[in-house]
Amino acid sequence: MSRILSKGQHISTIVRDRTGIIFEGLVGSLTSFNEEGEFDVLPLHSNFISIIQNQLTLRQKGEVVKSIEFQTGILTVRDDAAEVFLGILSR
């Protein structure tokens, strides 16, 4: 039986690119890179927006749920919800 996560234990996450939704679900943390280096987003994170690059890793209970490689994107976090838009630059 799976345990339901309560508020403060997860981040509702949606990852999109130009073709549509790549991932949608609840995660325990997100890891990515910006111009300052690697960073994590955990539940109860303050509101945040950043241009991200290289990789996005989604984890649940310490295990990788999905790892996505890309050139550049935007990550926004608000009220335990993360939205990621990948492929914002044309090649």
Gaussian input, Z-matrix of N, CA and C with variables (Angstrom, degrees):
# hf/3-21g

backbone

0 1
 N
 C     1     B1
 C     2     B2     1     A1
 N     3     B3     2     A2     1     D1
 C     4     B4     3     A3     2     D2
 C     5     B5     4     A4     3     D3
 N     6     B6     5     A5     4     D4
 C     7     B7     6     A6     5     D5
 C     8     B8     7     A7     6     D6
 N     9     B9     8     A8     7     D7
 C    10    B10     9     A9     8     D8
 C    11    B11    10    A10     9     D9
 N    12    B12    11    A11    10    D10
 C    13    B13    12    A12    11    D11
 C    14    B14    13    A13    12    D12
 N    15    B15    14    A14    13    D13
 C    16    B16    15    A15    14    D14
 C    17    B17    16    A16    15    D15
 N    18    B18    17    A17    16    D16
 C    19    B19    18    A18    17    D17
 C    20    B20    19    A19    18    D18
 N    21    B21    20    A20    19    D19
 C    22    B22    21    A21    20    D20
 C    23    B23    22    A22    21    D21
 N    24    B24    23    A23    22    D22
 C    25    B25    24    A24    23    D23
 C    26    B26    25    A25    24    D24
 N    27    B27    26    A26    25    D25
 C    28    B28    27    A27    26    D26
 C    29    B29    28    A28    27    D27
 N    30    B30    29    A29    28    D28
 C    31    B31    30    A30    29    D29
 C    32    B32    31    A31    30    D30
 N    33    B33    32    A32    31    D31
 C    34    B34    33    A33    32    D32
 C    35    B35    34    A34    33    D33
 N    36    B36    35    A35    34    D34
 C    37    B37    36    A36    35    D35
 C    38    B38    37    A37    36    D36
 N    39    B39    38    A38    37    D37
 C    40    B40    39    A39    38    D38
 C    41    B41    40    A40    39    D39
 N    42    B42    41    A41    40    D40
 C    43    B43    42    A42    41    D41
 C    44    B44    43    A43    42    D42
 N    45    B45    44    A44    43    D43
 C    46    B46    45    A45    44    D44
 C    47    B47    46    A46    45    D45
 N    48    B48    47    A47    46    D46
 C    49    B49    48    A48    47    D47
 C    50    B50    49    A49    48    D48
 N    51    B51    50    A50    49    D49
 C    52    B52    51    A51    50    D50
 C    53    B53    52    A52    51    D51
 N    54    B54    53    A53    52    D52
 C    55    B55    54    A54    53    D53
 C    56    B56    55    A55    54    D54
 N    57    B57    56    A56    55    D55
 C    58    B58    57    A57    56    D56
 C    59    B59    58    A58    57    D57
 N    60    B60    59    A59    58    D58
 C    61    B61    60    A60    59    D59
 C    62    B62    61    A61    60    D60
 N    63    B63    62    A62    61    D61
 C    64    B64    63    A63    62    D62
 C    65    B65    64    A64    63    D63
 N    66    B66    65    A65    64    D64
 C    67    B67    66    A66    65    D65
 C    68    B68    67    A67    66    D66
 N    69    B69    68    A68    67    D67
 C    70    B70    69    A69    68    D68
 C    71    B71    70    A70    69    D69
 N    72    B72    71    A71    70    D70
 C    73    B73    72    A72    71    D71
 C    74    B74    73    A73    72    D72
 N    75    B75    74    A74    73    D73
 C    76    B76    75    A75    74    D74
 C    77    B77    76    A76    75    D75
 N    78    B78    77    A77    76    D76
 C    79    B79    78    A78    77    D77
 C    80    B80    79    A79    78    D78
 N    81    B81    80    A80    79    D79
 C    82    B82    81    A81    80    D80
 C    83    B83    82    A82    81    D81
 N    84    B84    83    A83    82    D82
 C    85    B85    84    A84    83    D83
 C    86    B86    85    A85    84    D84
 N    87    B87    86    A86    85    D85
 C    88    B88    87    A87    86    D86
 C    89    B89    88    A88    87    D87
 N    90    B90    89    A89    88    D88
 C    91    B91    90    A90    89    D89
 C    92    B92    91    A91    90    D90
 N    93    B93    92    A92    91    D91
 C    94    B94    93    A93    92    D92
 C    95    B95    94    A94    93    D93
 N    96    B96    95    A95    94    D94
 C    97    B97    96    A96    95    D95
 C    98    B98    97    A97    96    D96
 N    99    B99    98    A98    97    D97
 C   100   B100    99    A99    98    D98
 C   101   B101   100   A100    99    D99
 N   102   B102   101   A101   100   D100
 C   103   B103   102   A102   101   D101
 C   104   B104   103   A103   102   D102
 N   105   B105   104   A104   103   D103
 C   106   B106   105   A105   104   D104
 C   107   B107   106   A106   105   D105
 N   108   B108   107   A107   106   D106
 C   109   B109   108   A108   107   D107
 C   110   B110   109   A109   108   D108
 N   111   B111   110   A110   109   D109
 C   112   B112   111   A111   110   D110
 C   113   B113   112   A112   111   D111
 N   114   B114   113   A113   112   D112
 C   115   B115   114   A114   113   D113
 C   116   B116   115   A115   114   D114
 N   117   B117   116   A116   115   D115
 C   118   B118   117   A117   116   D116
 C   119   B119   118   A118   117   D117
 N   120   B120   119   A119   118   D118
 C   121   B121   120   A120   119   D119
 C   122   B122   121   A121   120   D120
 N   123   B123   122   A122   121   D121
 C   124   B124   123   A123   122   D122
 C   125   B125   124   A124   123   D123
 N   126   B126   125   A125   124   D124
 C   127   B127   126   A126   125   D125
 C   128   B128   127   A127   126   D126
 N   129   B129   128   A128   127   D127
 C   130   B130   129   A129   128   D128
 C   131   B131   130   A130   129   D129
 N   132   B132   131   A131   130   D130
 C   133   B133   132   A132   131   D131
 C   134   B134   133   A133   132   D132
 N   135   B135   134   A134   133   D133
 C   136   B136   135   A135   134   D134
 C   137   B137   136   A136   135   D135
 N   138   B138   137   A137   136   D136
 C   139   B139   138   A138   137   D137
 C   140   B140   139   A139   138   D138
 N   141   B141   140   A140   139   D139
 C   142   B142   141   A141   140   D140
 C   143   B143   142   A142   141   D141
 N   144   B144   143   A143   142   D142
 C   145   B145   144   A144   143   D143
 C   146   B146   145   A145   144   D144
 N   147   B147   146   A146   145   D145
 C   148   B148   147   A147   146   D146
 C   149   B149   148   A148   147   D147
 N   150   B150   149   A149   148   D148
 C   151   B151   150   A150   149   D149
 C   152   B152   151   A151   150   D150
 N   153   B153   152   A152   151   D151
 C   154   B154   153   A153   152   D152
 C   155   B155   154   A154   153   D153
 N   156   B156   155   A155   154   D154
 C   157   B157   156   A156   155   D155
 C   158   B158   157   A157   156   D156
 N   159   B159   158   A158   157   D157
 C   160   B160   159   A159   158   D158
 C   161   B161   160   A160   159   D159
 N   162   B162   161   A161   160   D160
 C   163   B163   162   A162   161   D161
 C   164   B164   163   A163   162   D162
 N   165   B165   164   A164   163   D163
 C   166   B166   165   A165   164   D164
 C   167   B167   166   A166   165   D165
 N   168   B168   167   A167   166   D166
 C   169   B169   168   A168   167   D167
 C   170   B170   169   A169   168   D168
 N   171   B171   170   A170   169   D169
 C   172   B172   171   A171   170   D170
 C   173   B173   172   A172   171   D171
 N   174   B174   173   A173   172   D172
 C   175   B175   174   A174   173   D173
 C   176   B176   175   A175   174   D174
 N   177   B177   176   A176   175   D175
 C   178   B178   177   A177   176   D176
 C   179   B179   178   A178   177   D177
 N   180   B180   179   A179   178   D178
 C   181   B181   180   A180   179   D179
 C   182   B182   181   A181   180   D180
 N   183   B183   182   A182   181   D181
 C   184   B184   183   A183   182   D182
 C   185   B185   184   A184   183   D183
 N   186   B186   185   A185   184   D184
 C   187   B187   186   A186   185   D185
 C   188   B188   187   A187   186   D186
 N   189   B189   188   A188   187   D187
 C   190   B190   189   A189   188   D188
 C   191   B191   190   A190   189   D189
 N   192   B192   191   A191   190   D190
 C   193   B193   192   A192   191   D191
 C   194   B194   193   A193   192   D192
 N   195   B195   194   A194   193   D193
 C   196   B196   195   A195   194   D194
 C   197   B197   196   A196   195   D195
 N   198   B198   197   A197   196   D196
 C   199   B199   198   A198   197   D197
 C   200   B200   199   A199   198   D198
 N   201   B201   200   A200   199   D199
 C   202   B202   201   A201   200   D200
 C   203   B203   202   A202   201   D201
 N   204   B204   203   A203   202   D202
 C   205   B205   204   A204   203   D203
 C   206   B206   205   A205   204   D204
 N   207   B207   206   A206   205   D205
 C   208   B208   207   A207   206   D206
 C   209   B209   208   A208   207   D207
 N   210   B210   209   A209   208   D208
 C   211   B211   210   A210   209   D209
 C   212   B212   211   A211   210   D210
 N   213   B213   212   A212   211   D211
 C   214   B214   213   A213   212   D212
 C   215   B215   214   A214   213   D213
 N   216   B216   215   A215   214   D214
 C   217   B217   216   A216   215   D215
 C   218   B218   217   A217   216   D216
 N   219   B219   218   A218   217   D217
 C   220   B220   219   A219   218   D218
 C   221   B221   220   A220   219   D219
 N   222   B222   221   A221   220   D220
 C   223   B223   222   A222   221   D221
 C   224   B224   223   A223   222   D222
 N   225   B225   224   A224   223   D223
 C   226   B226   225   A225   224   D224
 C   227   B227   226   A226   225   D225
 N   228   B228   227   A227   226   D226
 C   229   B229   228   A228   227   D227
 C   230   B230   229   A229   228   D228
 N   231   B231   230   A230   229   D229
 C   232   B232   231   A231   230   D230
 C   233   B233   232   A232   231   D231
 N   234   B234   233   A233   232   D232
 C   235   B235   234   A234   233   D233
 C   236   B236   235   A235   234   D234
 N   237   B237   236   A236   235   D235
 C   238   B238   237   A237   236   D236
 C   239   B239   238   A238   237   D237
 N   240   B240   239   A239   238   D238
 C   241   B241   240   A240   239   D239
 C   242   B242   241   A241   240   D240
 N   243   B243   242   A242   241   D241
 C   244   B244   243   A243   242   D242
 C   245   B245   244   A244   243   D243
 N   246   B246   245   A245   244   D244
 C   247   B247   246   A246   245   D245
 C   248   B248   247   A247   246   D246
 N   249   B249   248   A248   247   D247
 C   250   B250   249   A249   248   D248
 C   251   B251   250   A250   249   D249
 N   252   B252   251   A251   250   D250
 C   253   B253   252   A252   251   D251
 C   254   B254   253   A253   252   D252
 N   255   B255   254   A254   253   D253
 C   256   B256   255   A255   254   D254
 C   257   B257   256   A256   255   D255
 N   258   B258   257   A257   256   D256
 C   259   B259   258   A258   257   D257
 C   260   B260   259   A259   258   D258
 N   261   B261   260   A260   259   D259
 C   262   B262   261   A261   260   D260
 C   263   B263   262   A262   261   D261
 N   264   B264   263   A263   262   D262
 C   265   B265   264   A264   263   D263
 C   266   B266   265   A265   264   D264
 N   267   B267   266   A266   265   D265
 C   268   B268   267   A267   266   D266
 C   269   B269   268   A268   267   D267
 N   270   B270   269   A269   268   D268
 C   271   B271   270   A270   269   D269
 C   272   B272   271   A271   270   D270

   B1=1.4477
   B2=1.5241
   B3=1.3285
   B4=1.4576
   B5=1.5237
   B6=1.2980
   B7=1.4607
   B8=1.5192
   B9=1.3166
   B10=1.4673
   B11=1.5186
   B12=1.3196
   B13=1.4567
   B14=1.5166
   B15=1.3133
   B16=1.4587
   B17=1.5212
   B18=1.3377
   B19=1.4621
   B20=1.5184
   B21=1.3140
   B22=1.4494
   B23=1.5113
   B24=1.3262
   B25=1.4616
   B26=1.5150
   B27=1.3250
   B28=1.4611
   B29=1.5282
   B30=1.3080
   B31=1.4585
   B32=1.5227
   B33=1.3043
   B34=1.4610
   B35=1.5302
   B36=1.3340
   B37=1.4641
   B38=1.5157
   B39=1.3350
   B40=1.4607
   B41=1.5280
   B42=1.3266
   B43=1.4595
   B44=1.5198
   B45=1.3360
   B46=1.4681
   B47=1.5222
   B48=1.3305
   B49=1.4599
   B50=1.5204
   B51=1.3139
   B52=1.4701
   B53=1.5234
   B54=1.3215
   B55=1.4644
   B56=1.5226
   B57=1.3405
   B58=1.4562
   B59=1.5122
   B60=1.3234
   B61=1.4620
   B62=1.5301
   B63=1.3285
   B64=1.4630
   B65=1.5253
   B66=1.3436
   B67=1.4603
   B68=1.5203
   B69=1.3260
   B70=1.4590
   B71=1.5178
   B72=1.3350
   B73=1.4571
   B74=1.5047
   B75=1.3360
   B76=1.4546
   B77=1.5186
   B78=1.3304
   B79=1.4636
   B80=1.5221
   B81=1.3165
   B82=1.4611
   B83=1.5092
   B84=1.3514
   B85=1.4632
   B86=1.5244
   B87=1.3330
   B88=1.4626
   B89=1.5229
   B90=1.3165
   B91=1.4640
   B92=1.5190
   B93=1.3452
   B94=1.4546
   B95=1.5250
   B96=1.3277
   B97=1.4651
   B98=1.5182
   B99=1.3399
   B100=1.4548
   B101=1.5272
   B102=1.3148
   B103=1.4691
   B104=1.5241
   B105=1.3229
   B106=1.4690
   B107=1.5229
   B108=1.3353
   B109=1.4542
   B110=1.5191
   B111=1.3179
   B112=1.4631
   B113=1.5267
   B114=1.3282
   B115=1.4628
   B116=1.5243
   B117=1.3214
   B118=1.4640
   B119=1.5130
   B120=1.3223
   B121=1.4580
   B122=1.5190
   B123=1.3296
   B124=1.4545
   B125=1.5208
   B126=1.3254
   B127=1.4672
   B128=1.5337
   B129=1.3180
   B130=1.4660
   B131=1.5270
   B132=1.3400
   B133=1.4683
   B134=1.5246
   B135=1.3113
   B136=1.4600
   B137=1.5288
   B138=1.3266
   B139=1.4606
   B140=1.5185
   B141=1.3431
   B142=1.4600
   B143=1.5212
   B144=1.3259
   B145=1.4626
   B146=1.5184
   B147=1.3395
   B148=1.4566
   B149=1.5185
   B150=1.3124
   B151=1.4608
   B152=1.5228
   B153=1.3324
   B154=1.4596
   B155=1.5213
   B156=1.3305
   B157=1.4657
   B158=1.5222
   B159=1.3139
   B160=1.4693
   B161=1.5259
   B162=1.3184
   B163=1.4649
   B164=1.5219
   B165=1.3293
   B166=1.4556
   B167=1.5252
   B168=1.3294
   B169=1.4608
   B170=1.5207
   B171=1.3203
   B172=1.4593
   B173=1.5183
   B174=1.3421
   B175=1.4679
   B176=1.5196
   B177=1.3340
   B178=1.4590
   B179=1.5176
   B180=1.3162
   B181=1.4631
   B182=1.5271
   B183=1.3301
   B184=1.4558
   B185=1.5184
   B186=1.3215
   B187=1.4562
   B188=1.5267
   B189=1.3263
   B190=1.4635
   B191=1.5233
   B192=1.3311
   B193=1.4558
   B194=1.5270
   B195=1.3413
   B196=1.4601
   B197=1.5171
   B198=1.3311
   B199=1.4558
   B200=1.5196
   B201=1.3236
   B202=1.4632
   B203=1.5183
   B204=1.3314
   B205=1.4574
   B206=1.5200
   B207=1.3421
   B208=1.4615
   B209=1.5190
   B210=1.3230
   B211=1.4600
   B212=1.5249
   B213=1.3212
   B214=1.4554
   B215=1.5270
   B216=1.3209
   B217=1.4547
   B218=1.5175
   B219=1.3136
   B220=1.4599
   B221=1.5232
   B222=1.3240
   B223=1.4585
   B224=1.5254
   B225=1.3186
   B226=1.4679
   B227=1.5203
   B228=1.3234
   B229=1.4574
   B230=1.5273
   B231=1.3294
   B232=1.4643
   B233=1.5277
   B234=1.3235
   B235=1.4713
   B236=1.5261
   B237=1.3308
   B238=1.4686
   B239=1.5264
   B240=1.3309
   B241=1.4640
   B242=1.5317
   B243=1.3230
   B244=1.4598
   B245=1.5252
   B246=1.3273
   B247=1.4592
   B248=1.5147
   B249=1.3208
   B250=1.4601
   B251=1.5155
   B252=1.3270
   B253=1.4630
   B254=1.5342
   B255=1.3251
   B256=1.4735
   B257=1.5156
   B258=1.3379
   B259=1.4528
   B260=1.5095
   B261=1.3264
   B262=1.4593
   B263=1.5234
   B264=1.3247
   B265=1.4611
   B266=1.5170
   B267=1.3356
   B268=1.4725
   B269=1.5080
   B270=1.3028
   B271=1.4799
   B272=1.4837
   A1=108.81
   A2=117.54
   A3=119.94
   A4=110.28
   A5=114.71
   A6=121.33
   A7=108.79
   A8=117.46
   A9=122.23
   A10=107.69
   A11=116.48
   A12=120.82
   A13=109.73
   A14=116.18
   A15=119.62
   A16=110.01
   A17=115.97
   A18=121.30
   A19=108.74
   A20=115.53
   A21=120.70
   A22=113.33
   A23=117.90
   A24=121.27
   A25=112.38
   A26=117.47
   A27=120.29
   A28=110.84
   A29=114.29
   A30=122.05
   A31=106.82
   A32=116.80
   A33=121.17
   A34=106.76
   A35=116.72
   A36=120.76
   A37=111.67
   A38=114.89
   A39=120.85
   A40=107.64
   A41=115.11
   A42=122.17
   A43=107.37
   A44=115.83
   A45=121.32
   A46=110.61
   A47=114.60
   A48=120.50
   A49=106.81
   A50=117.15
   A51=120.55
   A52=113.45
   A53=117.03
   A54=119.91
   A55=113.25
   A56=117.45
   A57=119.31
   A58=112.63
   A59=115.61
   A60=122.19
   A61=109.84
   A62=115.79
   A63=122.88
   A64=110.70
   A65=116.08
   A66=121.46
   A67=108.49
   A68=115.68
   A69=121.20
   A70=107.41
   A71=116.47
   A72=120.05
   A73=112.26
   A74=115.19
   A75=122.42
   A76=109.74
   A77=116.03
   A78=120.98
   A79=109.31
   A80=114.80
   A81=120.67
   A82=112.64
   A83=116.85
   A84=120.73
   A85=110.17
   A86=114.80
   A87=122.87
   A88=106.97
   A89=116.85
   A90=122.03
   A91=107.77
   A92=115.83
   A93=120.37
   A94=108.95
   A95=115.57
   A96=122.27
   A97=109.07
   A98=116.36
   A99=121.62
   A100=107.47
   A101=118.16
   A102=119.49
   A103=112.79
   A104=117.60
   A105=121.58
   A106=112.30
   A107=117.45
   A108=120.83
   A109=112.23
   A110=116.08
   A111=122.37
   A112=110.19
   A113=116.53
   A114=120.72
   A115=109.91
   A116=115.26
   A117=122.98
   A118=109.90
   A119=115.15
   A120=122.42
   A121=105.91
   A122=115.75
   A123=122.59
   A124=109.46
   A125=118.08
   A126=120.12
   A127=110.84
   A128=115.85
   A129=124.54
   A130=112.59
   A131=116.93
   A132=121.51
   A133=109.03
   A134=117.04
   A135=120.54
   A136=109.42
   A137=116.42
   A138=120.29
   A139=108.57
   A140=115.67
   A141=119.50
   A142=108.74
   A143=116.38
   A144=121.55
   A145=107.80
   A146=116.00
   A147=119.96
   A148=110.37
   A149=115.10
   A150=120.58
   A151=105.60
   A152=116.59
   A153=120.71
   A154=109.82
   A155=114.68
   A156=119.52
   A157=110.80
   A158=114.36
   A159=124.55
   A160=115.93
   A161=117.65
   A162=118.90
   A163=111.07
   A164=114.91
   A165=122.95
   A166=106.57
   A167=116.59
   A168=121.16
   A169=108.35
   A170=115.85
   A171=122.81
   A172=107.85
   A173=117.15
   A174=121.27
   A175=111.14
   A176=114.59
   A177=122.41
   A178=106.72
   A179=117.00
   A180=123.06
   A181=111.63
   A182=116.33
   A183=122.19
   A184=115.53
   A185=117.91
   A186=121.01
   A187=110.89
   A188=116.82
   A189=121.14
   A190=109.62
   A191=115.80
   A192=122.31
   A193=108.94
   A194=115.59
   A195=120.91
   A196=108.43
   A197=116.10
   A198=122.88
   A199=107.38
   A200=115.99
   A201=121.40
   A202=108.75
   A203=116.62
   A204=121.14
   A205=108.77
   A206=116.69
   A207=122.49
   A208=108.54
   A209=116.09
   A210=120.25
   A211=111.04
   A212=117.24
   A213=121.10
   A214=110.65
   A215=115.94
   A216=121.14
   A217=111.04
   A218=115.37
   A219=122.10
   A220=108.19
   A221=116.18
   A222=123.03
   A223=108.37
   A224=116.16
   A225=120.53
   A226=108.27
   A227=115.69
   A228=122.07
   A229=107.40
   A230=114.95
   A231=120.17
   A232=108.47
   A233=116.27
   A234=122.19
   A235=113.12
   A236=117.26
   A237=123.53
   A238=113.36
   A239=116.17
   A240=121.54
   A241=107.85
   A242=116.04
   A243=121.75
   A244=109.19
   A245=115.62
   A246=121.61
   A247=107.60
   A248=115.32
   A249=121.52
   A250=108.66
   A251=115.85
   A252=122.35
   A253=106.86
   A254=116.49
   A255=121.61
   A256=110.87
   A257=115.79
   A258=120.78
   A259=113.37
   A260=116.25
   A261=119.05
   A262=112.73
   A263=117.42
   A264=120.92
   A265=109.48
   A266=116.70
   A267=118.19
   A268=109.43
   A269=114.74
   A270=120.18
   A271=110.32
   D1=128.53
   D2=-179.31
   D3=-81.62
   D4=145.12
   D5=-178.73
   D6=-87.66
   D7=133.06
   D8=177.28
   D9=-79.66
   D10=130.86
   D11=178.88
   D12=-86.76
   D13=134.58
   D14=178.24
   D15=-91.68
   D16=168.94
   D17=-179.55
   D18=-54.47
   D19=138.01
   D20=-178.40
   D21=93.11
   D22=-6.51
   D23=179.00
   D24=-111.75
   D25=-3.86
   D26=-178.56
   D27=-150.75
   D28=167.70
   D29=176.03
   D30=-125.51
   D31=120.74
   D32=174.45
   D33=-71.11
   D34=122.26
   D35=-170.19
   D36=-128.56
   D37=137.69
   D38=172.28
   D39=-133.99
   D40=130.68
   D41=179.88
   D42=-119.54
   D43=125.22
   D44=-179.16
   D45=-126.08
   D46=153.27
   D47=165.97
   D48=-129.92
   D49=-168.65
   D50=-176.31
   D51=-64.44
   D52=-20.67
   D53=-177.56
   D54=-93.55
   D55=-15.38
   D56=179.56
   D57=144.85
   D58=-156.35
   D59=-176.79
   D60=-84.10
   D61=127.57
   D62=177.98
   D63=-94.06
   D64=-37.84
   D65=-179.75
   D66=-150.85
   D67=141.27
   D68=173.26
   D69=-147.44
   D70=123.37
   D71=179.73
   D72=167.53
   D73=-170.13
   D74=179.43
   D75=-99.10
   D76=135.68
   D77=176.91
   D78=-132.66
   D79=160.50
   D80=177.63
   D81=-86.19
   D82=-28.09
   D83=178.39
   D84=-163.47
   D85=160.27
   D86=174.75
   D87=-126.78
   D88=142.50
   D89=175.42
   D90=-128.81
   D91=135.02
   D92=175.99
   D93=-152.29
   D94=-169.16
   D95=-177.96
   D96=-130.83
   D97=141.85
   D98=169.42
   D99=-131.20
   D100=-167.80
   D101=-175.79
   D102=-65.48
   D103=-17.36
   D104=178.28
   D105=-88.61
   D106=-15.07
   D107=-179.38
   D108=125.48
   D109=-161.86
   D110=-178.69
   D111=-73.85
   D112=142.96
   D113=176.94
   D114=-148.10
   D115=159.58
   D116=178.48
   D117=-117.81
   D118=149.44
   D119=170.43
   D120=-118.65
   D121=122.67
   D122=-178.65
   D123=-115.90
   D124=163.99
   D125=176.38
   D126=-53.27
   D127=147.67
   D128=-178.41
   D129=68.62
   D130=17.67
   D131=177.08
   D132=-62.59
   D133=146.36
   D134=176.54
   D135=-67.38
   D136=160.30
   D137=176.61
   D138=-55.68
   D139=139.93
   D140=-167.43
   D141=-157.52
   D142=143.85
   D143=171.38
   D144=-141.97
   D145=138.96
   D146=-178.86
   D147=-154.48
   D148=147.19
   D149=166.47
   D150=-79.43
   D151=128.43
   D152=-178.44
   D153=-115.91
   D154=163.05
   D155=-177.71
   D156=-149.23
   D157=159.18
   D158=171.01
   D159=76.74
   D160=-63.11
   D161=-171.79
   D162=-155.46
   D163=147.81
   D164=173.46
   D165=-128.25
   D166=125.55
   D167=179.26
   D168=-117.69
   D169=127.49
   D170=178.86
   D171=-107.46
   D172=130.69
   D173=-177.26
   D174=-127.01
   D175=151.16
   D176=172.98
   D177=-137.06
   D178=122.46
   D179=-178.42
   D180=53.93
   D181=39.85
   D182=176.39
   D183=81.76
   D184=-9.08
   D185=-179.76
   D186=-100.65
   D187=142.82
   D188=179.86
   D189=-70.24
   D190=123.49
   D191=176.48
   D192=-88.76
   D193=-42.95
   D194=-179.98
   D195=-157.55
   D196=141.15
   D197=174.67
   D198=-125.72
   D199=126.50
   D200=-174.48
   D201=-123.42
   D202=127.11
   D203=175.46
   D204=-100.28
   D205=143.12
   D206=-176.63
   D207=-162.58
   D208=172.31
   D209=179.00
   D210=-84.04
   D211=-58.77
   D212=-178.85
   D213=-152.66
   D214=155.66
   D215=-179.91
   D216=-162.58
   D217=-176.73
   D218=177.27
   D219=-125.63
   D220=135.14
   D221=177.11
   D222=-118.91
   D223=127.73
   D224=173.25
   D225=-122.80
   D226=141.75
   D227=178.00
   D228=-129.46
   D229=129.57
   D230=177.96
   D231=-154.40
   D232=126.84
   D233=176.09
   D234=51.39
   D235=52.25
   D236=179.35
   D237=58.75
   D238=30.34
   D239=174.74
   D240=-132.02
   D241=131.73
   D242=179.24
   D243=-116.20
   D244=134.70
   D245=173.04
   D246=-121.40
   D247=132.70
   D248=-179.46
   D249=-125.13
   D250=130.37
   D251=177.30
   D252=-118.79
   D253=114.34
   D254=-176.97
   D255=-101.89
   D256=157.31
   D257=176.26
   D258=72.77
   D259=39.37
   D260=-176.46
   D261=-78.43
   D262=-15.08
   D263=176.69
   D264=-105.34
   D265=138.51
   D266=175.79
   D267=-81.37
   D268=151.17
   D269=-179.55
   D270=-95.72

